[in-house]
Amino acid sequence: MTEKLLISLTVNGERHDDLVVESRHTLVDVLRHHIGLTGTHVGCEHGVCGACTVLLDGAPARACLVFAAQAEGHDIRTVESLAVDGDLNDLQRAFSAHHGLQCGFCTPGFLMLAEGFLAERPDATREEIREVVSANLCRCTGYQTIIDAIEDCARGRRRETGDSR
């Protein structure tokens, strides 16, 4: 018999109380099947591909490797948090402008990886961006357009803050 737990999660600023989950359920399972946020994709389920990347307290995390119960008390952000009132944020617009997606399966994971990384390293160099995106897998784009999009977004964010780098 699988143990059931009663947990509360804060996802995209909204508290979800009284979630009854099995102790073995991962965060990606609960996001998709209990809360209904399907933007976080299930890929390899081994933490290798990065399709399930979310921000956990602002840092990129593989939602397939985190038990839902472990995420209780932490701030969780999914790809659904990026757009505001249906308007894409600057990172999403950069991905679109640079064709940083093709089939789109890996895109939410790359967006959340980049969002967390740029929050920590707004002055990232192209080489640093290249290193970070190598943590996620994409079968379609060859990564150049993803790197271009993240670099362009970083440049735009620096301009907005008056940073000339």
Secondary structure as a PSIPRED ss2 file (coil, helix, strand):
# PSIPRED VFORMAT (PSIPRED V4.0)

   1 M C   1.000  0.000  0.000
   2 T C   1.000  0.000  0.000
   3 E C   1.000  0.000  0.000
   4 K E   0.000  0.000  1.000
   5 L E   0.000  0.000  1.000
   6 L E   0.000  0.000  1.000
   7 I E   0.000  0.000  1.000
   8 S E   0.000  0.000  1.000
   9 L E   0.000  0.000  1.000
  10 T E   0.000  0.000  1.000
  11 V E   0.000  0.000  1.000
  12 N C   1.000  0.000  0.000
  13 G C   1.000  0.000  0.000
  14 E E   0.000  0.000  1.000
  15 R E   0.000  0.000  1.000
  16 H E   0.000  0.000  1.000
  17 D E   0.000  0.000  1.000
  18 D E   0.000  0.000  1.000
  19 L E   0.000  0.000  1.000
  20 V E   0.000  0.000  1.000
  21 V E   0.000  0.000  1.000
  22 E E   0.000  0.000  1.000
  23 S C   1.000  0.000  0.000
  24 R C   1.000  0.000  0.000
  25 H C   1.000  0.000  0.000
  26 T E   0.000  0.000  1.000
  27 L H   0.000  1.000  0.000
  28 V H   0.000  1.000  0.000
  29 D H   0.000  1.000  0.000
  30 V H   0.000  1.000  0.000
  31 L H   0.000  1.000  0.000
  32 R H   0.000  1.000  0.000
  33 H H   0.000  1.000  0.000
  34 H C   1.000  0.000  0.000
  35 I C   1.000  0.000  0.000
  36 G C   1.000  0.000  0.000
  37 L C   1.000  0.000  0.000
  38 T C   1.000  0.000  0.000
  39 G C   1.000  0.000  0.000
  40 T C   1.000  0.000  0.000
  41 H C   1.000  0.000  0.000
  42 V C   1.000  0.000  0.000
  43 G C   1.000  0.000  0.000
  44 C C   1.000  0.000  0.000
  45 E C   1.000  0.000  0.000
  46 H C   1.000  0.000  0.000
  47 G C   1.000  0.000  0.000
  48 V C   1.000  0.000  0.000
  49 C C   1.000  0.000  0.000
  50 G C   1.000  0.000  0.000
  51 A C   1.000  0.000  0.000
  52 C C   1.000  0.000  0.000
  53 T E   0.000  0.000  1.000
  54 V E   0.000  0.000  1.000
  55 L E   0.000  0.000  1.000
  56 L E   0.000  0.000  1.000
  57 D C   1.000  0.000  0.000
  58 G C   1.000  0.000  0.000
  59 A E   0.000  0.000  1.000
  60 P E   0.000  0.000  1.000
  61 A E   0.000  0.000  1.000
  62 R E   0.000  0.000  1.000
  63 A C   1.000  0.000  0.000
  64 C C   1.000  0.000  0.000
  65 L C   1.000  0.000  0.000
  66 V C   1.000  0.000  0.000
  67 F E   0.000  0.000  1.000
  68 A H   0.000  1.000  0.000
  69 A H   0.000  1.000  0.000
  70 Q H   0.000  1.000  0.000
  71 A H   0.000  1.000  0.000
  72 E C   1.000  0.000  0.000
  73 G C   1.000  0.000  0.000
  74 H C   1.000  0.000  0.000
  75 D E   0.000  0.000  1.000
  76 I E   0.000  0.000  1.000
  77 R E   0.000  0.000  1.000
  78 T C   1.000  0.000  0.000
  79 V H   0.000  1.000  0.000
  80 E H   0.000  1.000  0.000
  81 S H   0.000  1.000  0.000
  82 L C   1.000  0.000  0.000
  83 A C   1.000  0.000  0.000
  84 V E   0.000  0.000  1.000
  85 D C   1.000  0.000  0.000
  86 G C   1.000  0.000  0.000
  87 D E   0.000  0.000  1.000
  88 L C   1.000  0.000  0.000
  89 N C   1.000  0.000  0.000
  90 D H   0.000  1.000  0.000
  91 L H   0.000  1.000  0.000
  92 Q H   0.000  1.000  0.000
  93 R H   0.000  1.000  0.000
  94 A H   0.000  1.000  0.000
  95 F H   0.000  1.000  0.000
  96 S H   0.000  1.000  0.000
  97 A H   0.000  1.000  0.000
  98 H C   1.000  0.000  0.000
  99 H C   1.000  0.000  0.000
 100 G C   1.000  0.000  0.000
 101 L C   1.000  0.000  0.000
 102 Q C   1.000  0.000  0.000
 103 C C   1.000  0.000  0.000
 104 G C   1.000  0.000  0.000
 105 F C   1.000  0.000  0.000
 106 C C   1.000  0.000  0.000
 107 T H   0.000  1.000  0.000
 108 P H   0.000  1.000  0.000
 109 G H   0.000  1.000  0.000
 110 F H   0.000  1.000  0.000
 111 L H   0.000  1.000  0.000
 112 M H   0.000  1.000  0.000
 113 L H   0.000  1.000  0.000
 114 A H   0.000  1.000  0.000
 115 E H   0.000  1.000  0.000
 116 G H   0.000  1.000  0.000
 117 F H   0.000  1.000  0.000
 118 L H   0.000  1.000  0.000
 119 A H   0.000  1.000  0.000
 120 E H   0.000  1.000  0.000
 121 R C   1.000  0.000  0.000
 122 P C   1.000  0.000  0.000
 123 D C   1.000  0.000  0.000
 124 A C   1.000  0.000  0.000
 125 T C   1.000  0.000  0.000
 126 R H   0.000  1.000  0.000
 127 E H   0.000  1.000  0.000
 128 E H   0.000  1.000  0.000
 129 I H   0.000  1.000  0.000
 130 R H   0.000  1.000  0.000
 131 E H   0.000  1.000  0.000
 132 V H   0.000  1.000  0.000
 133 V H   0.000  1.000  0.000
 134 S C   1.000  0.000  0.000
 135 A C   1.000  0.000  0.000
 136 N C   1.000  0.000  0.000
 137 L C   1.000  0.000  0.000
 138 C C   1.000  0.000  0.000
 139 R C   1.000  0.000  0.000
 140 C C   1.000  0.000  0.000
 141 T C   1.000  0.000  0.000
 142 G C   1.000  0.000  0.000
 143 Y C   1.000  0.000  0.000
 144 Q H   0.000  1.000  0.000
 145 T H   0.000  1.000  0.000
 146 I H   0.000  1.000  0.000
 147 I H   0.000  1.000  0.000
 148 D H   0.000  1.000  0.000
 149 A H   0.000  1.000  0.000
 150 I H   0.000  1.000  0.000
 151 E H   0.000  1.000  0.000
 152 D H   0.000  1.000  0.000
 153 C H   0.000  1.000  0.000
 154 A H   0.000  1.000  0.000
 155 R H   0.000  1.000  0.000
 156 G H   0.000  1.000  0.000
 157 R H   0.000  1.000  0.000
 158 R H   0.000  1.000  0.000
 159 R H   0.000  1.000  0.000
 160 E H   0.000  1.000  0.000
 161 T H   0.000  1.000  0.000
 162 G C   1.000  0.000  0.000
 163 D C   1.000  0.000  0.000
 164 S C   1.000  0.000  0.000
 165 R C   1.000  0.000  0.000
